[in-house]
Amino acid sequence: MTDFKKMAVPGVQKLNPYIPGKPISELERELGIDNIIKLASNENPLGPSPKAMEAIKSEMDELALYPDGNGFALKKALAEKHGVDMDCITLGNGSNDVLVLLAEAFLSPEHNAIYSQYSFAVYPIAIQAVGAEHQMIPALPWQSNTPLGCDLDLMHSAINENTRMIFIANPNNPTGSYLGEEELYDFIKQVPDHVIMVLDEAYLEYSSEGERVDGTQWLQEFENLVITRTFSKAYGLAGFRVGYCLSHPDIANVLNRIRQPFNVNSLALAAATAALDDEGFLQKSMEVNAAGMQLLEDKCQDLGLRYVPSKGNFILVDFGKDAMPVYQQMLELGVITRPVANYGLPNCLRITIGTEAEMQRMIDVMDQVCG
Ligand SMILES: *Cc1c(COP(=O)(O)O)cnc(C)c1O
């Protein structure tokens, strides 16, 4: 027998694959039940923006043609939105694609890249896949201003001459914890020029305007800053896979050399461009999220369950014991949540905020399982 695992490049041999949330269709097959709700992958419960749906219809006739490999229309819309030049933008097949492009372009086995414990599982995968050393920095404790969030002092002290990249998600997934504007700015300011500072803002839209920490304001000041954004969460287009990053044009130029020529498909380009223009949908999504978050927080308090205050569209809840049986019981009641034992949080589940009806159902289920 050929040992194909041994044949894989060393970084890949050590990888643990990403574990996605359980699809509804899978639970249907397993348990033979219907009326299932999925609160497991931080998807938008309102579905895609109606404007996006409309836009793809007219694009359907063009499916025999390759997409616009430069993504002109979407980049133009994004450049206007962010007040940057189009050559600062790199589009990706989800922001996951952009994270991987960054690792492929800038990391090699002599480099290390830094990220926090309990941060997005894609970072160590992207780093290790290219053979670089991944440096996971212990997170802050529950009893801190940023529960389970980045320990910025510790992260800073881990930087050495071989460090080439730092990943920070703000707000962070799966914890929901977030950094304040000042502390984040002070940290980025201290990051040396030879380190690419990747700030992942997948959930930025969910914080209210007054308290939003928007890293794009620092792009002019820091040439080594890269901001990633996605259409998968607030814009409701997870299935289409569109994300992007904003950076110095020279960084975008490097990424463009290794990007697959048609990494974003034509329907996705059309949908994202239209969604960007749908302020009403975004607004509604924020309102539904805020209301659902309140319901879930109240229920956690009722039941005496600890949780991390979140600025995303999900909450990390601590069940105070192995959460796997809790997860299973919830599945049997038709509700899919997300176990996070693979992140080192075996007592917790991550619960995505759904519609009001979905949250009422979630709360009933929590009463049945925990009450
Ligand atoms: C969901 C998520 C992403 C985005 O994923 P896509 O590839 O754009 O769907 C990026 N970062 C974090 C922290 C996320 O939770």
PDBQT file of the ligand as one rigid body, heavy atoms in Angstrom, charges set to zero:
ROOT
HETATM    1  C1  LIG A 401     -16.970  33.164   8.046  1.00  0.00    +0.000 C 
HETATM    2  C2  LIG A 401     -15.623  33.738   8.259  1.00  0.00    +0.000 A 
HETATM    3  C3  LIG A 401     -14.841  34.148   7.191  1.00  0.00    +0.000 A 
HETATM    4  C4  LIG A 401     -15.371  34.181   5.792  1.00  0.00    +0.000 C 
HETATM    5  O1  LIG A 401     -15.497  33.069   5.157  1.00  0.00    +0.000 OA
HETATM    6  P1  LIG A 401     -15.832  33.121   3.592  1.00  0.00    +0.000 P 
HETATM    7  O2  LIG A 401     -14.749  32.315   3.017  1.00  0.00    +0.000 OA
HETATM    8  O3  LIG A 401     -15.778  34.544   3.141  1.00  0.00    +0.000 OA
HETATM    9  O4  LIG A 401     -17.179  32.523   3.504  1.00  0.00    +0.000 OA
HETATM   10  C5  LIG A 401     -13.621  34.713   7.416  1.00  0.00    +0.000 A 
HETATM   11  N1  LIG A 401     -13.172  34.885   8.667  1.00  0.00    +0.000 NA
HETATM   12  C6  LIG A 401     -13.892  34.544   9.718  1.00  0.00    +0.000 A 
HETATM   13  C7  LIG A 401     -13.376  34.822  11.074  1.00  0.00    +0.000 C 
HETATM   14  C8  LIG A 401     -15.132  33.942   9.549  1.00  0.00    +0.000 A 
HETATM   15  O5  LIG A 401     -15.837  33.564  10.614  1.00  0.00    +0.000 OA
ENDROOT
TORSDOF 0
